[in-house]
Amino acid sequence: MIRWVLVIFIALTVFSALLPWLEKLGIGRLPGDFRFRLFGRVFSLPFASTLLLSALVVLLARWLR
């Protein structure tokens, strides 16, 4: 269980860092992706995009296996 929490945390961190580039592709604007402004900064929590891309990676890994 702890491993999955760590994987999701790392994925959220990576997606947050890559979000400006990924927004051009439409990732980060799905229903379930949260964006809020706090102290003049915009914070994004791309939960739905993380789940979608994780599912795609799992399907790709199973297909290649």
PyMOL Python script that loads the backbone (N, CA, C, O; Angstrom):
from pymol import cmd

cmd.read_pdbstr("""\
ATOM      1  N   MET A   1       0.821  -1.196   0.000  1.00  0.00           N
ATOM      2  CA  MET A   1       0.000   0.000   0.000  1.00  0.00           C
ATOM      3  C   MET A   1       0.861   1.253   0.000  1.00  0.00           C
ATOM      4  O   MET A   1       0.585   2.203  -0.732  1.00  0.00           O
ATOM      5  N   ILE A   2       1.897   1.255   0.816  1.00  0.00           N
ATOM      6  CA  ILE A   2       2.782   2.423   0.897  1.00  0.00           C
ATOM      7  C   ILE A   2       3.460   2.661  -0.449  1.00  0.00           C
ATOM      8  O   ILE A   2       3.673   3.807  -0.845  1.00  0.00           O
ATOM      9  N   ARG A   3       3.797   1.591  -1.145  1.00  0.00           N
ATOM     10  CA  ARG A   3       4.478   1.729  -2.437  1.00  0.00           C
ATOM     11  C   ARG A   3       3.583   2.461  -3.434  1.00  0.00           C
ATOM     12  O   ARG A   3       4.061   3.313  -4.182  1.00  0.00           O
ATOM     13  N   TRP A   4       2.278   2.134  -3.453  1.00  0.00           N
ATOM     14  CA  TRP A   4       1.375   2.786  -4.381  1.00  0.00           C
ATOM     15  C   TRP A   4       1.173   4.252  -4.038  1.00  0.00           C
ATOM     16  O   TRP A   4       1.062   5.087  -4.936  1.00  0.00           O
ATOM     17  N   VAL A   5       1.124   4.571  -2.774  1.00  0.00           N
ATOM     18  CA  VAL A   5       1.019   5.975  -2.362  1.00  0.00           C
ATOM     19  C   VAL A   5       2.252   6.738  -2.819  1.00  0.00           C
ATOM     20  O   VAL A   5       2.139   7.867  -3.297  1.00  0.00           O
ATOM     21  N   LEU A   6       3.414   6.141  -2.680  1.00  0.00           N
ATOM     22  CA  LEU A   6       4.654   6.766  -3.125  1.00  0.00           C
ATOM     23  C   LEU A   6       4.676   6.941  -4.642  1.00  0.00           C
ATOM     24  O   LEU A   6       5.110   7.982  -5.135  1.00  0.00           O
ATOM     25  N   VAL A   7       4.215   5.944  -5.384  1.00  0.00           N
ATOM     26  CA  VAL A   7       4.174   6.032  -6.844  1.00  0.00           C
ATOM     27  C   VAL A   7       3.225   7.150  -7.282  1.00  0.00           C
ATOM     28  O   VAL A   7       3.558   7.923  -8.180  1.00  0.00           O
ATOM     29  N   ILE A   8       2.067   7.240  -6.669  1.00  0.00           N
ATOM     30  CA  ILE A   8       1.114   8.295  -7.020  1.00  0.00           C
ATOM     31  C   ILE A   8       1.681   9.664  -6.667  1.00  0.00           C
ATOM     32  O   ILE A   8       1.509  10.615  -7.429  1.00  0.00           O
ATOM     33  N   PHE A   9       2.351   9.780  -5.531  1.00  0.00           N
ATOM     34  CA  PHE A   9       2.966  11.056  -5.151  1.00  0.00           C
ATOM     35  C   PHE A   9       4.030  11.473  -6.164  1.00  0.00           C
ATOM     36  O   PHE A   9       4.084  12.637  -6.562  1.00  0.00           O
ATOM     37  N   ILE A  10       4.861  10.547  -6.576  1.00  0.00           N
ATOM     38  CA  ILE A  10       5.907  10.857  -7.567  1.00  0.00           C
ATOM     39  C   ILE A  10       5.278  11.230  -8.903  1.00  0.00           C
ATOM     40  O   ILE A  10       5.737  12.161  -9.564  1.00  0.00           O
ATOM     41  N   ALA A  11       4.238  10.514  -9.305  1.00  0.00           N
ATOM     42  CA  ALA A  11       3.560  10.829 -10.559  1.00  0.00           C
ATOM     43  C   ALA A  11       2.937  12.221 -10.512  1.00  0.00           C
ATOM     44  O   ALA A  11       3.022  12.967 -11.488  1.00  0.00           O
ATOM     45  N   LEU A  12       2.313  12.580  -9.393  1.00  0.00           N
ATOM     46  CA  LEU A  12       1.750  13.924  -9.251  1.00  0.00           C
ATOM     47  C   LEU A  12       2.832  14.995  -9.315  1.00  0.00           C
ATOM     48  O   LEU A  12       2.623  16.058  -9.900  1.00  0.00           O
ATOM     49  N   THR A  13       3.974  14.720  -8.722  1.00  0.00           N
ATOM     50  CA  THR A  13       5.078  15.671  -8.754  1.00  0.00           C
ATOM     51  C   THR A  13       5.593  15.862 -10.177  1.00  0.00           C
ATOM     52  O   THR A  13       5.839  16.988 -10.609  1.00  0.00           O
ATOM     53  N   VAL A  14       5.751  14.768 -10.894  1.00  0.00           N
ATOM     54  CA  VAL A  14       6.235  14.852 -12.282  1.00  0.00           C
ATOM     55  C   VAL A  14       5.223  15.577 -13.157  1.00  0.00           C
ATOM     56  O   VAL A  14       5.601  16.444 -13.946  1.00  0.00           O
ATOM     57  N   PHE A  15       3.935  15.235 -13.029  1.00  0.00           N
ATOM     58  CA  PHE A  15       2.922  15.897 -13.835  1.00  0.00           C
ATOM     59  C   PHE A  15       2.819  17.379 -13.507  1.00  0.00           C
ATOM     60  O   PHE A  15       2.592  18.191 -14.404  1.00  0.00           O
ATOM     61  N   SER A  16       2.980  17.743 -12.258  1.00  0.00           N
ATOM     62  CA  SER A  16       2.938  19.152 -11.886  1.00  0.00           C
ATOM     63  C   SER A  16       4.095  19.918 -12.517  1.00  0.00           C
ATOM     64  O   SER A  16       3.928  21.063 -12.939  1.00  0.00           O
ATOM     65  N   ALA A  17       5.254  19.295 -12.581  1.00  0.00           N
ATOM     66  CA  ALA A  17       6.408  19.949 -13.185  1.00  0.00           C
ATOM     67  C   ALA A  17       6.254  20.064 -14.703  1.00  0.00           C
ATOM     68  O   ALA A  17       6.689  21.053 -15.293  1.00  0.00           O
ATOM     69  N   LEU A  18       5.646  19.072 -15.331  1.00  0.00           N
ATOM     70  CA  LEU A  18       5.490  19.053 -16.784  1.00  0.00           C
ATOM     71  C   LEU A  18       4.164  19.632 -17.262  1.00  0.00           C
ATOM     72  O   LEU A  18       3.876  19.607 -18.459  1.00  0.00           O
ATOM     73  N   LEU A  19       3.362  20.147 -16.355  1.00  0.00           N
ATOM     74  CA  LEU A  19       2.016  20.583 -16.692  1.00  0.00           C
ATOM     75  C   LEU A  19       1.964  21.660 -17.774  1.00  0.00           C
ATOM     76  O   LEU A  19       1.101  21.566 -18.646  1.00  0.00           O
ATOM     77  N   PRO A  20       2.826  22.671 -17.776  1.00  0.00           N
ATOM     78  CA  PRO A  20       2.728  23.667 -18.865  1.00  0.00           C
ATOM     79  C   PRO A  20       2.888  23.040 -20.254  1.00  0.00           C
ATOM     80  O   PRO A  20       2.203  23.443 -21.194  1.00  0.00           O
ATOM     81  N   TRP A  21       3.770  22.075 -20.388  1.00  0.00           N
ATOM     82  CA  TRP A  21       3.955  21.408 -21.681  1.00  0.00           C
ATOM     83  C   TRP A  21       2.796  20.463 -21.987  1.00  0.00           C
ATOM     84  O   TRP A  21       2.336  20.387 -23.126  1.00  0.00           O
ATOM     85  N   LEU A  22       2.332  19.752 -20.977  1.00  0.00           N
ATOM     86  CA  LEU A  22       1.256  18.785 -21.176  1.00  0.00           C
ATOM     87  C   LEU A  22      -0.092  19.450 -21.450  1.00  0.00           C
ATOM     88  O   LEU A  22      -0.954  18.849 -22.091  1.00  0.00           O
ATOM     89  N   GLU A  23      -0.287  20.688 -20.972  1.00  0.00           N
ATOM     90  CA  GLU A  23      -1.551  21.384 -21.215  1.00  0.00           C
ATOM     91  C   GLU A  23      -1.758  21.644 -22.694  1.00  0.00           C
ATOM     92  O   GLU A  23      -2.899  21.725 -23.150  1.00  0.00           O
ATOM     93  N   LYS A  24      -0.689  21.776 -23.446  1.00  0.00           N
ATOM     94  CA  LYS A  24      -0.814  21.960 -24.891  1.00  0.00           C
ATOM     95  C   LYS A  24      -1.406  20.715 -25.544  1.00  0.00           C
ATOM     96  O   LYS A  24      -2.017  20.804 -26.609  1.00  0.00           O
ATOM     97  N   LEU A  25      -1.227  19.552 -24.908  1.00  0.00           N
ATOM     98  CA  LEU A  25      -1.783  18.299 -25.410  1.00  0.00           C
ATOM     99  C   LEU A  25      -3.169  18.005 -24.845  1.00  0.00           C
ATOM    100  O   LEU A  25      -3.804  17.033 -25.254  1.00  0.00           O
ATOM    101  N   GLY A  26      -3.650  18.829 -23.909  1.00  0.00           N
ATOM    102  CA  GLY A  26      -4.963  18.626 -23.300  1.00  0.00           C
ATOM    103  C   GLY A  26      -4.914  17.892 -21.976  1.00  0.00           C
ATOM    104  O   GLY A  26      -5.949  17.697 -21.338  1.00  0.00           O
ATOM    105  N   ILE A  27      -3.715  17.478 -21.549  1.00  0.00           N
ATOM    106  CA  ILE A  27      -3.578  16.787 -20.267  1.00  0.00           C
ATOM    107  C   ILE A  27      -3.520  17.852 -19.173  1.00  0.00           C
ATOM    108  O   ILE A  27      -2.825  18.857 -19.320  1.00  0.00           O
ATOM    109  N   GLY A  28      -4.237  17.636 -18.097  1.00  0.00           N
ATOM    110  CA  GLY A  28      -4.255  18.596 -16.998  1.00  0.00           C
ATOM    111  C   GLY A  28      -5.508  19.438 -16.976  1.00  0.00           C
ATOM    112  O   GLY A  28      -5.697  20.260 -16.079  1.00  0.00           O
ATOM    113  N   ARG A  29      -6.367  19.236 -17.959  1.00  0.00           N
ATOM    114  CA  ARG A  29      -7.617  19.979 -18.011  1.00  0.00           C
ATOM    115  C   ARG A  29      -8.818  19.045 -17.996  1.00  0.00           C
ATOM    116  O   ARG A  29      -9.916  19.435 -18.394  1.00  0.00           O
ATOM    117  N   LEU A  30      -8.620  17.836 -17.546  1.00  0.00           N
ATOM    118  CA  LEU A  30      -9.705  16.863 -17.472  1.00  0.00           C
ATOM    119  C   LEU A  30     -10.556  17.115 -16.227  1.00  0.00           C
ATOM    120  O   LEU A  30     -10.084  17.724 -15.267  1.00  0.00           O
ATOM    121  N   PRO A  31     -11.813  16.649 -16.238  1.00  0.00           N
ATOM    122  CA  PRO A  31     -12.603  16.725 -15.008  1.00  0.00           C
ATOM    123  C   PRO A  31     -11.916  15.874 -13.936  1.00  0.00           C
ATOM    124  O   PRO A  31     -11.600  14.710 -14.184  1.00  0.00           O
ATOM    125  N   GLY A  32     -11.693  16.416 -12.802  1.00  0.00           N
ATOM    126  CA  GLY A  32     -10.980  15.709 -11.740  1.00  0.00           C
ATOM    127  C   GLY A  32      -9.574  16.247 -11.548  1.00  0.00           C
ATOM    128  O   GLY A  32      -8.888  15.854 -10.605  1.00  0.00           O
ATOM    129  N   ASP A  33      -9.131  17.140 -12.425  1.00  0.00           N
ATOM    130  CA  ASP A  33      -7.860  17.831 -12.250  1.00  0.00           C
ATOM    131  C   ASP A  33      -8.159  19.156 -11.560  1.00  0.00           C
ATOM    132  O   ASP A  33      -8.924  19.973 -12.073  1.00  0.00           O
ATOM    133  N   PHE A  34      -7.560  19.360 -10.412  1.00  0.00           N
ATOM    134  CA  PHE A  34      -7.855  20.544  -9.621  1.00  0.00           C
ATOM    135  C   PHE A  34      -6.769  21.596  -9.796  1.00  0.00           C
ATOM    136  O   PHE A  34      -5.578  21.287  -9.816  1.00  0.00           O
ATOM    137  N   ARG A  35      -7.200  22.829  -9.920  1.00  0.00           N
ATOM    138  CA  ARG A  35      -6.285  23.956 -10.044  1.00  0.00           C
ATOM    139  C   ARG A  35      -6.815  25.056  -9.121  1.00  0.00           C
ATOM    140  O   ARG A  35      -7.997  25.398  -9.160  1.00  0.00           O
ATOM    141  N   PHE A  36      -5.942  25.591  -8.309  1.00  0.00           N
ATOM    142  CA  PHE A  36      -6.356  26.655  -7.405  1.00  0.00           C
ATOM    143  C   PHE A  36      -5.222  27.657  -7.240  1.00  0.00           C
ATOM    144  O   PHE A  36      -4.050  27.340  -7.446  1.00  0.00           O
ATOM    145  N   ARG A  37      -5.598  28.865  -6.866  1.00  0.00           N
ATOM    146  CA  ARG A  37      -4.657  29.959  -6.674  1.00  0.00           C
ATOM    147  C   ARG A  37      -4.537  30.232  -5.176  1.00  0.00           C
ATOM    148  O   ARG A  37      -5.536  30.382  -4.473  1.00  0.00           O
ATOM    149  N   LEU A  38      -3.299  30.292  -4.709  1.00  0.00           N
ATOM    150  CA  LEU A  38      -3.036  30.527  -3.298  1.00  0.00           C
ATOM    151  C   LEU A  38      -1.836  31.446  -3.184  1.00  0.00           C
ATOM    152  O   LEU A  38      -0.752  31.113  -3.664  1.00  0.00           O
ATOM    153  N   PHE A  39      -2.014  32.588  -2.560  1.00  0.00           N
ATOM    154  CA  PHE A  39      -0.957  33.578  -2.374  1.00  0.00           C
ATOM    155  C   PHE A  39      -0.341  34.008  -3.704  1.00  0.00           C
ATOM    156  O   PHE A  39       0.869  34.217  -3.793  1.00  0.00           O
ATOM    157  N   GLY A  40      -1.179  34.141  -4.739  1.00  0.00           N
ATOM    158  CA  GLY A  40      -0.714  34.605  -6.033  1.00  0.00           C
ATOM    159  C   GLY A  40      -0.056  33.549  -6.903  1.00  0.00           C
ATOM    160  O   GLY A  40       0.396  33.866  -8.003  1.00  0.00           O
ATOM    161  N   ARG A  41       0.012  32.320  -6.455  1.00  0.00           N
ATOM    162  CA  ARG A  41       0.590  31.221  -7.252  1.00  0.00           C
ATOM    163  C   ARG A  41      -0.510  30.244  -7.620  1.00  0.00           C
ATOM    164  O   ARG A  41      -1.475  30.061  -6.878  1.00  0.00           O
ATOM    165  N   VAL A  42      -0.350  29.624  -8.770  1.00  0.00           N
ATOM    166  CA  VAL A  42      -1.326  28.637  -9.229  1.00  0.00           C
ATOM    167  C   VAL A  42      -0.781  27.250  -8.932  1.00  0.00           C
ATOM    168  O   VAL A  42       0.333  26.913  -9.333  1.00  0.00           O
ATOM    169  N   PHE A  43      -1.567  26.453  -8.232  1.00  0.00           N
ATOM    170  CA  PHE A  43      -1.205  25.081  -7.908  1.00  0.00           C
ATOM    171  C   PHE A  43      -2.144  24.144  -8.649  1.00  0.00           C
ATOM    172  O   PHE A  43      -3.347  24.392  -8.729  1.00  0.00           O
ATOM    173  N   SER A  44      -1.591  23.071  -9.188  1.00  0.00           N
ATOM    174  CA  SER A  44      -2.390  22.102  -9.924  1.00  0.00           C
ATOM    175  C   SER A  44      -2.228  20.719  -9.297  1.00  0.00           C
ATOM    176  O   SER A  44      -1.133  20.318  -8.904  1.00  0.00           O
ATOM    177  N   LEU A  45      -3.331  20.015  -9.218  1.00  0.00           N
ATOM    178  CA  LEU A  45      -3.334  18.631  -8.750  1.00  0.00           C
ATOM    179  C   LEU A  45      -4.032  17.799  -9.820  1.00  0.00           C
ATOM    180  O   LEU A  45      -5.255  17.664  -9.794  1.00  0.00           O
ATOM    181  N   PRO A  46      -3.274  17.243 -10.759  1.00  0.00           N
ATOM    182  CA  PRO A  46      -3.877  16.536 -11.899  1.00  0.00           C
ATOM    183  C   PRO A  46      -4.222  15.077 -11.585  1.00  0.00           C
ATOM    184  O   PRO A  46      -3.582  14.164 -12.108  1.00  0.00           O
ATOM    185  N   PHE A  47      -5.216  14.856 -10.745  1.00  0.00           N
ATOM    186  CA  PHE A  47      -5.587  13.501 -10.343  1.00  0.00           C
ATOM    187  C   PHE A  47      -6.105  12.679 -11.520  1.00  0.00           C
ATOM    188  O   PHE A  47      -5.646  11.557 -11.733  1.00  0.00           O
ATOM    189  N   ALA A  48      -7.037  13.208 -12.276  1.00  0.00           N
ATOM    190  CA  ALA A  48      -7.625  12.454 -13.388  1.00  0.00           C
ATOM    191  C   ALA A  48      -6.587  12.169 -14.473  1.00  0.00           C
ATOM    192  O   ALA A  48      -6.559  11.074 -15.034  1.00  0.00           O
ATOM    193  N   SER A  49      -5.746  13.140 -14.767  1.00  0.00           N
ATOM    194  CA  SER A  49      -4.704  12.922 -15.773  1.00  0.00           C
ATOM    195  C   SER A  49      -3.705  11.869 -15.311  1.00  0.00           C
ATOM    196  O   SER A  49      -3.227  11.071 -16.117  1.00  0.00           O
ATOM    197  N   THR A  50      -3.391  11.862 -14.031  1.00  0.00           N
ATOM    198  CA  THR A  50      -2.479  10.861 -13.490  1.00  0.00           C
ATOM    199  C   THR A  50      -3.063   9.466 -13.646  1.00  0.00           C
ATOM    200  O   THR A  50      -2.363   8.540 -14.056  1.00  0.00           O
ATOM    201  N   LEU A  51      -4.338   9.311 -13.322  1.00  0.00           N
ATOM    202  CA  LEU A  51      -4.982   8.000 -13.459  1.00  0.00           C
ATOM    203  C   LEU A  51      -5.055   7.565 -14.923  1.00  0.00           C
ATOM    204  O   LEU A  51      -4.820   6.398 -15.239  1.00  0.00           O
ATOM    205  N   LEU A  52      -5.378   8.493 -15.805  1.00  0.00           N
ATOM    206  CA  LEU A  52      -5.467   8.167 -17.220  1.00  0.00           C
ATOM    207  C   LEU A  52      -4.114   7.736 -17.778  1.00  0.00           C
ATOM    208  O   LEU A  52      -4.021   6.708 -18.449  1.00  0.00           O
ATOM    209  N   LEU A  53      -3.080   8.500 -17.512  1.00  0.00           N
ATOM    210  CA  LEU A  53      -1.759   8.160 -18.030  1.00  0.00           C
ATOM    211  C   LEU A  53      -1.201   6.904 -17.373  1.00  0.00           C
ATOM    212  O   LEU A  53      -0.484   6.145 -18.026  1.00  0.00           O
ATOM    213  N   SER A  54      -1.505   6.665 -16.114  1.00  0.00           N
ATOM    214  CA  SER A  54      -1.072   5.438 -15.450  1.00  0.00           C
ATOM    215  C   SER A  54      -1.736   4.221 -16.088  1.00  0.00           C
ATOM    216  O   SER A  54      -1.088   3.195 -16.297  1.00  0.00           O
ATOM    217  N   ALA A  55      -3.013   4.335 -16.395  1.00  0.00           N
ATOM    218  CA  ALA A  55      -3.715   3.232 -17.049  1.00  0.00           C
ATOM    219  C   ALA A  55      -3.128   2.962 -18.435  1.00  0.00           C
ATOM    220  O   ALA A  55      -2.985   1.808 -18.838  1.00  0.00           O
ATOM    221  N   LEU A  56      -2.793   4.019 -19.153  1.00  0.00           N
ATOM    222  CA  LEU A  56      -2.175   3.845 -20.468  1.00  0.00           C
ATOM    223  C   LEU A  56      -0.818   3.163 -20.375  1.00  0.00           C
ATOM    224  O   LEU A  56      -0.486   2.323 -21.211  1.00  0.00           O
ATOM    225  N   VAL A  57      -0.040   3.517 -19.372  1.00  0.00           N
ATOM    226  CA  VAL A  57       1.268   2.888 -19.184  1.00  0.00           C
ATOM    227  C   VAL A  57       1.113   1.421 -18.825  1.00  0.00           C
ATOM    228  O   VAL A  57       1.878   0.588 -19.310  1.00  0.00           O
ATOM    229  N   VAL A  58       0.148   1.087 -17.991  1.00  0.00           N
ATOM    230  CA  VAL A  58      -0.095  -0.309 -17.621  1.00  0.00           C
ATOM    231  C   VAL A  58      -0.519  -1.116 -18.842  1.00  0.00           C
ATOM    232  O   VAL A  58      -0.037  -2.229 -19.051  1.00  0.00           O
ATOM    233  N   LEU A  59      -1.411  -0.563 -19.643  1.00  0.00           N
ATOM    234  CA  LEU A  59      -1.847  -1.267 -20.852  1.00  0.00           C
ATOM    235  C   LEU A  59      -0.692  -1.447 -21.832  1.00  0.00           C
ATOM    236  O   LEU A  59      -0.566  -2.503 -22.452  1.00  0.00           O
ATOM    237  N   LEU A  60       0.136  -0.442 -21.973  1.00  0.00           N
ATOM    238  CA  LEU A  60       1.303  -0.541 -22.850  1.00  0.00           C
ATOM    239  C   LEU A  60       2.283  -1.595 -22.342  1.00  0.00           C
ATOM    240  O   LEU A  60       2.837  -2.361 -23.130  1.00  0.00           O
ATOM    241  N   ALA A  61       2.496  -1.635 -21.038  1.00  0.00           N
ATOM    242  CA  ALA A  61       3.410  -2.618 -20.453  1.00  0.00           C
ATOM    243  C   ALA A  61       2.874  -4.044 -20.642  1.00  0.00           C
ATOM    244  O   ALA A  61       3.641  -4.960 -20.939  1.00  0.00           O
ATOM    245  N   ARG A  62       1.589  -4.226 -20.474  1.00  0.00           N
ATOM    246  CA  ARG A  62       1.006  -5.565 -20.669  1.00  0.00           C
ATOM    247  C   ARG A  62       1.053  -5.970 -22.139  1.00  0.00           C
ATOM    248  O   ARG A  62       1.265  -7.141 -22.455  1.00  0.00           O
ATOM    249  N   TRP A  63       0.859  -5.014 -23.033  1.00  0.00           N
ATOM    250  CA  TRP A  63       0.902  -5.313 -24.455  1.00  0.00           C
ATOM    251  C   TRP A  63       2.316  -5.681 -24.898  1.00  0.00           C
ATOM    252  O   TRP A  63       2.492  -6.569 -25.732  1.00  0.00           O
ATOM    253  N   LEU A  64       3.316  -5.008 -24.349  1.00  0.00           N
ATOM    254  CA  LEU A  64       4.704  -5.297 -24.705  1.00  0.00           C
ATOM    255  C   LEU A  64       5.199  -6.579 -24.073  1.00  0.00           C
ATOM    256  O   LEU A  64       6.143  -7.184 -24.580  1.00  0.00           O
ATOM    257  N   ARG A  65       4.610  -7.000 -23.012  1.00  0.00           N
ATOM    258  CA  ARG A  65       5.018  -8.200 -22.295  1.00  0.00           C
ATOM    259  C   ARG A  65       4.549  -9.386 -23.029  1.00  0.00           C
ATOM    260  O   ARG A  65       4.786 -10.514 -22.596  1.00  0.00           O
TER     261      ARG A  65
END
""", "prot")
cmd.dss("prot")
cmd.show_as("cartoon", "prot")
cmd.util.cbc("prot")
cmd.orient("prot")
